[in-house]
Amino acid sequence: MLSYPSTISLSSRTLNHLADLIRQHRNQHRSRWRRLDPGRQALLALAHLRNGDTYTRLAAGFAVGVATAWRYVQEAIVLLAAVAEDLATAMRRIRQLAYAILDGTLIPIDRVADQKPYYSGKHKRHGVNVQVIADAAGRLVWASPALPGSAHDLTAARIHGIIEALTSADVMTFADKGYQGARGSVRTPFKRRRFRPKLSRRQKTVNRAHARIRARGERAIATLKTWKILAKLRCCPRRATAIVQAILVLHHVEANRYAG
């Protein structure tokens, strides 16, 4: 088998953060000798999450078994997800923003036995729905737990309590037409209805300004999907939430915007 050196587009700060979590976990549980030290295990997990390397490739590259590679990655994901912020905690920062941008994205998954709940009619594929909140510059602030892909964006936002939280905090929020009817502090563009007159010039001007602001939210989704594991999840959809939460923690460590 041939091998070659590769890179991960992350800083040593992110590697050290994950390695410290793994080291603390091992000390707390008085773990026995492991094949890889905390730093190497952290590197293995980051290669999987950031580069999307398969367990077979990781096992060959780190000279461990496939089952060991899987176990190391899952352990790292659980440790990261455990320290992820919930919406209530994230709102402490969100309420300080000039305004927020709310959008939803579909993370593709493999077809599963119970396919219907995970099939998105909008995207014509199977996946999980994740709601994303971005700041005025389009930077990723928070991502929600994953719901089956058939969930509508507005329904998902209501299930997670996002609309209520943003309204209670009086945070002006821009969202697309999929959130029509959200009310509260959520602002959506004017939508032409069937059998109704065309939009006025003023409404079209407002929609263009709204679109320019909302387009920045696409940067947050693009940032989330720079983690190649999210290109297509090949695991049980129920693990999607932990993976997204783990990536959110690593993203904030890497960006170092909200440290401390």
C-alpha positions as CSV (number, residue, x, y, z in Angstrom):
1,M,0.0,0.0,0.0
2,L,1.3,3.4,-0.9
3,S,1.2,6.4,1.4
4,Y,1.9,10.1,1.1
5,P,2.0,13.2,3.4
6,S,-1.0,15.5,3.5
7,T,-2.2,18.6,5.2
8,I,-5.1,19.8,7.3
9,S,-6.1,23.5,6.9
10,L,-6.3,24.1,10.6
11,S,-4.0,25.8,13.1
12,S,-2.1,24.1,15.9
13,R,-4.5,25.9,18.4
14,T,-7.3,23.7,17.2
15,L,-5.2,20.6,17.5
16,N,-4.0,21.4,21.0
17,H,-7.6,22.2,22.1
18,L,-8.9,18.8,21.1
19,A,-5.8,17.0,22.4
20,D,-6.3,18.7,25.8
21,L,-9.9,17.5,25.9
22,I,-8.8,13.9,25.1
23,R,-6.0,14.1,27.6
24,Q,-8.4,15.2,30.4
25,H,-10.9,12.5,29.5
26,R,-8.2,9.8,29.7
27,N,-6.9,11.1,33.1
28,Q,-10.5,11.3,34.5
29,H,-11.1,7.7,33.5
30,R,-7.6,6.5,34.2
31,S,-7.5,5.1,30.8
32,R,-5.0,2.3,30.0
33,W,-2.3,2.5,27.4
34,R,-3.6,3.6,24.0
35,R,-2.1,3.0,20.6
36,L,-2.0,6.7,19.9
37,D,-1.2,9.6,22.3
38,P,-3.8,12.4,22.7
39,G,-2.1,14.6,20.0
40,R,-2.1,11.8,17.4
41,Q,-5.7,10.9,18.2
42,A,-6.7,14.6,17.8
43,L,-4.9,14.7,14.5
44,L,-6.7,11.6,13.3
45,A,-10.1,13.0,14.3
46,L,-9.4,16.3,12.6
47,A,-8.3,14.5,9.4
48,H,-11.7,12.8,9.4
49,L,-13.8,15.9,10.1
50,R,-11.9,18.5,8.1
51,N,-10.7,16.4,5.1
52,G,-13.4,13.7,5.1
53,D,-10.8,10.9,5.2
54,T,-12.4,7.5,5.5
55,Y,-11.7,5.2,8.4
56,T,-9.9,2.8,6.1
57,R,-7.5,5.6,5.0
58,L,-7.0,6.8,8.5
59,A,-6.3,3.3,9.8
60,A,-3.6,2.8,7.2
61,G,-2.1,6.3,7.7
62,F,-1.9,6.0,11.5
63,A,-1.1,2.3,11.6
64,V,-4.1,1.3,13.6
65,G,-7.1,-0.9,13.0
66,V,-10.2,0.4,11.3
67,A,-12.3,-0.3,14.4
68,T,-9.7,1.7,16.5
69,A,-9.8,4.6,14.1
70,W,-13.7,4.6,14.3
71,R,-13.6,4.5,18.1
72,Y,-11.0,7.3,18.3
73,V,-13.1,9.6,16.0
74,Q,-16.3,8.9,17.9
75,E,-14.7,9.6,21.2
76,A,-13.4,12.9,20.0
77,I,-16.8,13.9,18.6
78,V,-18.6,13.1,21.8
79,L,-16.0,15.1,23.8
80,L,-16.4,18.1,21.6
81,A,-20.2,18.0,21.4
82,A,-20.4,17.9,25.2
83,V,-18.9,21.4,25.4
84,A,-20.9,22.9,22.5
85,E,-23.2,25.8,23.3
86,D,-26.9,25.5,23.3
87,L,-29.1,28.3,21.9
88,A,-29.7,29.9,25.3
89,T,-25.9,30.3,25.8
90,A,-25.3,31.5,22.2
91,M,-28.0,34.1,22.7
92,R,-25.7,36.0,25.1
93,R,-23.6,36.9,22.0
94,I,-26.4,37.0,19.5
95,R,-28.3,39.7,21.3
96,Q,-25.2,41.9,21.1
97,L,-25.1,41.8,17.3
98,A,-26.3,44.6,15.1
99,Y,-28.6,42.1,13.4
100,A,-28.6,38.4,12.7
101,I,-29.1,36.3,9.6
102,L,-31.0,33.0,9.8
103,D,-30.9,30.3,7.1
104,G,-31.2,26.6,6.8
105,T,-29.1,24.1,4.9
106,L,-29.5,20.4,4.0
107,I,-26.6,18.1,4.8
108,P,-26.8,15.1,2.5
109,I,-26.8,11.6,3.9
110,D,-26.8,8.0,2.6
111,R,-30.2,6.5,2.0
112,V,-31.5,4.8,5.2
113,A,-34.2,2.2,6.0
114,D,-36.7,4.8,7.1
115,Q,-36.2,7.1,4.1
116,K,-39.4,9.2,4.0
117,P,-38.6,11.5,7.0
118,Y,-35.2,12.3,5.6
119,Y,-36.2,13.1,2.0
120,S,-36.3,16.8,1.2
121,G,-38.7,17.6,-1.6
122,K,-37.1,21.0,-2.0
123,H,-33.6,19.5,-2.7
124,K,-34.8,16.2,-4.1
125,R,-32.4,14.2,-2.0
126,H,-32.0,12.6,1.5
127,G,-30.5,14.7,4.2
128,V,-30.8,16.4,7.6
129,N,-31.9,20.0,8.2
130,V,-29.6,22.3,10.1
131,Q,-30.5,25.9,11.0
132,V,-27.6,28.4,11.0
133,I,-27.3,31.8,12.6
134,A,-24.7,34.3,11.2
135,D,-23.7,37.8,12.2
136,A,-23.7,40.9,10.1
137,A,-20.4,39.9,8.4
138,G,-21.7,36.5,7.5
139,R,-19.6,34.7,10.2
140,L,-20.9,31.5,11.7
141,V,-22.3,32.1,15.2
142,W,-24.4,29.0,15.9
143,A,-25.8,25.9,14.3
144,S,-28.8,23.9,15.5
145,P,-29.2,20.2,16.1
146,A,-30.1,18.3,13.0
147,L,-33.7,17.4,12.0
148,P,-34.9,15.0,9.3
149,G,-34.6,16.6,5.9
150,S,-38.3,16.7,5.2
151,A,-38.7,19.4,7.9
152,H,-39.4,22.9,6.5
153,D,-37.0,25.6,7.5
154,L,-39.7,27.6,9.4
155,T,-40.9,24.5,11.2
156,A,-37.3,23.6,12.1
157,A,-36.7,27.1,13.5
158,R,-39.8,26.9,15.6
159,I,-39.0,23.4,16.9
160,H,-35.6,24.7,18.1
161,G,-37.1,27.8,19.6
162,I,-35.0,30.1,17.4
163,I,-37.9,32.4,16.4
164,E,-39.0,32.8,20.0
165,A,-35.5,33.4,21.3
166,L,-34.6,36.0,18.7
167,T,-37.9,37.8,19.3
168,S,-37.5,37.8,23.1
169,A,-34.0,39.2,22.7
170,D,-35.3,41.8,20.2
171,V,-32.7,40.9,17.6
172,M,-33.5,42.0,14.1
173,T,-33.1,38.9,11.9
174,F,-33.1,38.6,8.2
175,A,-34.3,35.4,6.6
176,D,-35.4,34.2,3.1
177,K,-39.0,33.5,1.9
178,G,-38.9,30.1,3.5
179,Y,-39.5,31.8,6.8
180,Q,-42.7,33.7,5.7
181,G,-45.1,33.9,8.6
182,A,-42.4,33.7,11.3
183,R,-43.3,37.2,12.5
184,G,-41.6,38.5,15.7
185,S,-38.2,40.1,14.9
186,V,-37.7,38.0,11.8
187,R,-37.9,40.0,8.5
188,T,-38.5,38.2,5.2
189,P,-38.8,39.7,1.7
190,F,-42.1,40.6,0.0
191,K,-43.6,37.6,-1.8
192,R,-45.8,37.8,-4.8
193,R,-49.0,35.8,-4.3
194,R,-51.0,34.1,-6.9
195,F,-53.9,36.1,-8.3
196,R,-52.5,39.3,-6.7
197,P,-50.9,42.4,-8.3
198,K,-47.2,42.4,-9.0
199,L,-44.8,43.8,-6.5
200,S,-44.5,47.6,-6.4
201,R,-41.3,49.4,-7.2
202,R,-40.8,50.1,-3.5
203,Q,-41.3,46.4,-2.6
204,K,-38.8,45.3,-5.2
205,T,-36.2,47.8,-3.9
206,V,-36.7,46.5,-0.4
207,N,-36.3,42.9,-1.6
208,R,-33.0,43.8,-3.3
209,A,-31.6,45.4,-0.2
210,H,-32.9,42.4,1.8
211,A,-31.2,40.0,-0.6
212,R,-27.8,41.8,-0.3
213,I,-27.9,41.4,3.5
214,R,-29.2,37.9,3.6
215,A,-26.6,36.7,1.0
216,R,-23.9,37.2,3.7
217,G,-25.5,34.3,5.6
218,E,-24.5,32.0,2.8
219,R,-20.9,32.5,3.9
220,A,-21.7,30.9,7.3
221,I,-23.2,27.9,5.6
222,A,-20.1,27.7,3.3
223,T,-17.9,27.9,6.3
224,L,-19.7,25.0,7.9
225,K,-19.3,22.9,4.8
226,T,-15.6,23.5,4.5
227,W,-15.6,20.5,6.9
228,K,-15.6,17.8,4.2
229,I,-17.3,15.3,6.5
230,L,-20.5,17.3,5.9
231,A,-20.3,16.9,2.1
232,K,-22.2,13.7,2.7
233,L,-22.7,11.9,6.0
234,R,-22.2,8.2,5.7
235,C,-23.3,7.3,9.2
236,C,-26.5,7.0,11.1
237,P,-28.5,10.3,10.8
238,R,-28.9,10.4,14.5
239,R,-25.2,11.1,14.8
240,A,-25.5,14.2,12.7
241,T,-26.2,16.5,15.6
242,A,-23.1,15.5,17.5
243,I,-21.0,16.0,14.4
244,V,-22.3,19.5,13.7
245,Q,-21.9,20.5,17.3
246,A,-18.3,19.2,17.4
247,I,-17.5,21.1,14.2
248,L,-19.1,24.3,15.7
249,V,-16.8,24.0,18.7
250,L,-13.7,23.5,16.5
251,H,-14.7,26.4,14.2
252,H,-14.9,28.8,17.2
253,V,-11.6,27.6,18.5
254,E,-10.1,28.1,15.0
255,A,-11.6,31.5,14.5
256,N,-10.7,32.5,18.1
257,R,-13.5,35.1,18.1
258,Y,-15.3,33.9,21.2
259,A,-12.5,32.4,23.2
260,G,-13.1,32.9,26.9
